[in-house]
Amino acid sequence: MNSVKSVLRRISPLSLTVFAVLADQITKYLVVKNIPLHGIGWSSPGELLRFIFVYNTGIAFSIGHDWPY
């Protein structure tokens, strides 16, 4: 039983990582195929949340967008 728990402990982080990467890539594909650039794909009532297709030229939150390539 301990070996099963040990294996699950090692597999769980890997599975979570694979799931997150796949979900990220699938949502990016769906956005590119279904929402025009700078277009609003979905907006909640009151526009509290909006999905807008934009390109990020930097890392997270555009960090490094003006760094030389």
FENHUHU-V303425 format. One record per residue. SS is DSSP state (helix for helix, strand for strand, loop for the rest). PSI is psi as a letter, one per 20 degrees, with the letter a starting at -180 (* if undefined). D_LAST is the distance of its C-alpha to the last C-alpha in whole Angstrom. Layout:
# FENHUHU-V303425
ss: {SS,SS}
psi: {PSI,PSI}
d_last: {D_LAST,D_LAST}
This chain:
# FENHUHU-V303425
ss: {loop,helix,helix,helix,helix,helix,helix,helix,helix,helix,helix,helix,helix,helix,helix,helix,helix,helix,helix,helix,helix,helix,helix,helix,helix,helix,helix,helix,helix,helix,helix,helix,helix,helix,loop,loop,loop,loop,loop,strand,strand,strand,strand,loop,helix,helix,helix,loop,loop,strand,strand,strand,loop,loop,loop,loop,loop,loop,loop,helix,helix,helix,loop,loop,loop,loop,loop,loop,loop}
psi: {h,h,h,g,h,g,g,h,h,h,h,g,h,g,g,g,g,g,g,g,g,g,g,g,h,g,h,g,g,h,g,h,h,i,p,q,p,j,q,o,h,q,p,r,p,j,k,h,p,p,o,p,o,q,p,o,i,b,b,p,k,k,p,j,h,j,q,q,*}
d_last: {52,50,48,47,46,43,42,41,40,37,37,36,33,32,33,32,28,29,30,28,25,27,28,25,24,27,27,23,25,28,26,24,28,30,28,27,24,24,28,30,31,33,35,37,41,40,36,36,33,31,29,26,24,20,17,15,11,11,13,17,18,14,13,10,10,9,6,4,0}
